Amino acid sequence: SLDVPFQIEEPVTYAILKRVNPEGRTMCSLCSRLRRGILYRVADELGATRIALGHHRDDILETFFLNMFFGGKLKAMPPKLVSDDGRHVVIRPLAYVQEADLVAYADWRAFPIIPCTLCGSQENLKRKEVKQLMRDWEKRFPGRVDNVFSSLTRVTPSHLLDRGLYDFAGLRADGTPVPDGDIAFDVDPALEEAVSSQPVAGIAGITVARRD
């Protein structure tokens, strides 16, 4: 034991969900909002300066794909943010840890696993579909999931389409070098490897090739 003081909250969220949530609809969204409200309330009562959530790397990736596939936006979960009311700092200490590593550690330490009777028991959950998609990718293309996660840490707003992140309308060519500017085109490594050819010209470090 680390002798850290703690208290356990036992809210009646299940009864609320069953009463309010329409029949046949998943409960995840409403359940999440209810639990978040409870966390904020208890944090205020305790005078807590941080709210730590247990989301791991795979949770973040699943949320990213869910927002992309079903919400039409690029949005995941950051390791640190301020709540929408501006009163709480939320942190995710496990944001960079893979779920498999957490499972292995929990097994090694023989931690008791407390299941949620709602999350896993619901049918047709989109998160389940995305999780399976990621597993299939990792089997067929080892390292792909790591690359997707890495892409969340290296975003280039000038090469996306969000006008709120980048001033496309105000772009002017004034002769000043632009670090994120276009370098003629980006070479696709897979395409470059697939083309059996001889180089005929070099432009700004890019090899232009022709097929034999």
C-alpha positions in Angstrom: 0.0 0.0 0.0 1.2 3.5 -0.8 -0.9 5.0 2.1 -2.7 7.3 -0.3 -6.0 8.6 1.0 -8.9 7.8 -1.2 -12.7 7.6 -1.3 -15.1 5.5 -3.5 -18.1 7.2 -5.0 -21.1 5.0 -5.7 -23.5 7.0 -7.8 -26.7 5.6 -9.3 -25.8 6.2 -12.9 -27.1 2.9 -14.1 -30.7 3.7 -13.0 -30.5 7.1 -14.7 -29.2 5.5 -17.9 -32.0 2.9 -18.0 -34.6 5.6 -17.4 -33.4 8.3 -19.8 -31.6 6.5 -22.6 -33.8 5.5 -25.6 -34.3 1.8 -26.1 -31.8 0.3 -28.5 -29.4 3.2 -28.2 -25.9 2.7 -26.8 -25.3 4.2 -23.4 -21.7 5.2 -23.8 -22.1 8.9 -24.6 -24.6 9.7 -21.8 -22.7 7.5 -19.3 -19.5 9.3 -20.1 -21.1 12.7 -19.4 -22.6 11.5 -16.2 -19.3 10.1 -14.9 -17.5 13.3 -16.0 -19.9 15.4 -14.1 -19.4 13.3 -11.0 -15.7 13.6 -11.2 -15.9 17.4 -11.5 -18.2 17.6 -8.5 -16.0 15.4 -6.3 -12.9 17.3 -7.5 -14.5 20.6 -6.3 -15.5 19.0 -3.0 -12.0 17.7 -2.4 -10.2 20.8 -3.6 -8.3 18.7 -6.2 -6.0 20.4 -8.6 -5.9 17.6 -11.2 -8.3 15.0 -12.5 -6.4 12.0 -13.7 -8.2 9.7 -16.2 -7.0 6.2 -17.2 -7.2 6.4 -21.0 -4.3 4.7 -22.7 -2.8 4.9 -26.2 -5.3 2.6 -27.8 -8.3 4.5 -26.3 -6.9 7.7 -27.9 -6.5 6.0 -31.3 -10.0 4.5 -31.1 -11.5 7.9 -30.3 -9.5 9.4 -33.2 -10.9 6.9 -35.7 -14.5 7.1 -34.2 -14.5 10.9 -34.7 -13.1 10.6 -38.2 -15.3 7.8 -39.4 -18.6 8.8 -37.7 -18.1 12.4 -36.8 -16.3 13.8 -39.8 -13.6 15.5 -37.7 -9.9 15.1 -36.7 -10.1 14.9 -32.9 -8.7 12.5 -30.4 -8.0 12.9 -26.6 -5.0 15.0 -25.5 -2.8 14.0 -22.5 -3.7 17.3 -20.8 -6.5 19.8 -21.2 -8.7 22.2 -19.3 -12.4 21.4 -18.8 -14.9 23.3 -20.9 -16.0 25.3 -17.8 -12.3 26.3 -17.3 -12.2 25.1 -13.7 -10.4 21.8 -13.9 -7.2 20.5 -15.4 -7.6 17.0 -16.8 -4.6 14.7 -17.3 -4.1 11.3 -18.9 -0.9 9.9 -17.4 -1.2 6.6 -19.5 -1.7 8.4 -22.8 1.5 7.0 -24.3 1.1 3.5 -22.9 -0.2 0.6 -25.0 -3.2 -1.4 -23.7 -1.2 -4.6 -24.1 1.5 -3.4 -21.8 -1.1 -2.4 -19.2 -2.7 -5.8 -19.4 0.6 -7.5 -19.0 1.5 -5.4 -16.0 -1.9 -5.9 -14.4 -1.4 -9.7 -14.8 2.1 -9.6 -13.4 0.9 -7.6 -10.3 -2.3 -9.7 -10.0 -4.5 -6.6 -9.9 -8.2 -7.4 -9.5 -10.1 -6.4 -12.7 -13.4 -4.7 -12.0 -15.6 -5.2 -15.1 -18.2 -2.7 -16.3 -21.5 -4.4 -17.0 -22.4 -1.7 -19.5 -19.4 -1.1 -21.7 -18.7 -4.7 -22.9 -22.2 -6.0 -22.9 -23.8 -3.7 -25.4 -24.2 -4.8 -29.0 -23.1 -3.0 -32.1 -20.6 -0.7 -30.4 -18.6 1.3 -32.9 -15.7 1.3 -30.6 -15.6 -2.5 -30.7 -15.5 -2.4 -34.5 -12.6 0.2 -34.5 -10.7 -1.9 -31.9 -11.0 -5.0 -34.1 -9.9 -2.9 -37.1 -6.8 -1.9 -35.4 -6.0 -5.5 -34.4 -6.4 -6.6 -37.9 -4.1 -3.8 -39.1 -1.4 -4.8 -36.6 -1.6 -8.4 -37.7 -1.3 -7.6 -41.4 0.9 -4.6 -41.2 3.0 -4.6 -38.0 3.9 -1.0 -37.0 0.9 0.7 -38.7 -0.9 1.5 -35.5 2.3 3.0 -34.0 2.7 5.1 -37.1 -0.9 6.4 -36.8 -0.3 7.3 -33.2 2.9 9.0 -34.1 1.1 11.1 -36.7 -1.0 12.6 -33.9 2.2 14.2 -32.6 3.3 15.6 -35.9 0.5 17.6 -37.5 1.1 20.0 -40.4 -1.9 22.4 -40.5 -0.7 23.9 -43.8 -1.3 20.5 -45.5 -4.8 20.0 -44.2 -8.0 21.8 -45.1 -9.0 23.5 -41.8 -9.2 27.3 -42.5 -9.4 27.8 -38.7 -6.0 26.4 -38.3 -4.2 27.9 -41.3 -4.7 31.2 -43.2 -5.0 29.8 -46.7 -6.8 33.0 -48.0 -3.9 35.2 -46.8 -1.1 33.1 -48.4 1.2 35.2 -50.6 4.5 34.2 -52.3 7.0 36.9 -51.2 10.2 35.0 -51.7 10.5 34.1 -48.0 11.3 30.4 -47.4 8.4 28.6 -45.7 9.4 25.6 -43.5 6.2 23.7 -44.3 6.0 24.9 -47.9 5.5 22.6 -50.8 8.7 21.0 -52.2 7.2 20.3 -55.6 5.7 17.0 -54.4 6.1 14.4 -51.7 7.7 11.2 -52.9 5.7 8.1 -51.9 8.3 5.6 -50.6 6.1 2.6 -51.7 5.8 4.1 -55.2 9.5 4.9 -55.4 10.4 1.3 -54.5 7.9 -0.2 -56.9 9.1 1.8 -59.9 12.1 0.0 -61.5 13.8 2.8 -63.4 16.9 5.0 -64.0 17.0 8.6 -62.6 16.9 11.3 -65.3 16.9 14.4 -63.2 17.1 15.7 -59.7 15.1 18.7 -58.4 15.5 19.9 -54.8 16.7 16.5 -53.6 13.9 14.7 -55.4 14.6 12.0 -58.0 12.4 12.1 -61.1 12.3 8.7 -62.7 11.0 7.0 -65.8 9.7 3.5 -66.2 11.7 1.3 -68.5 
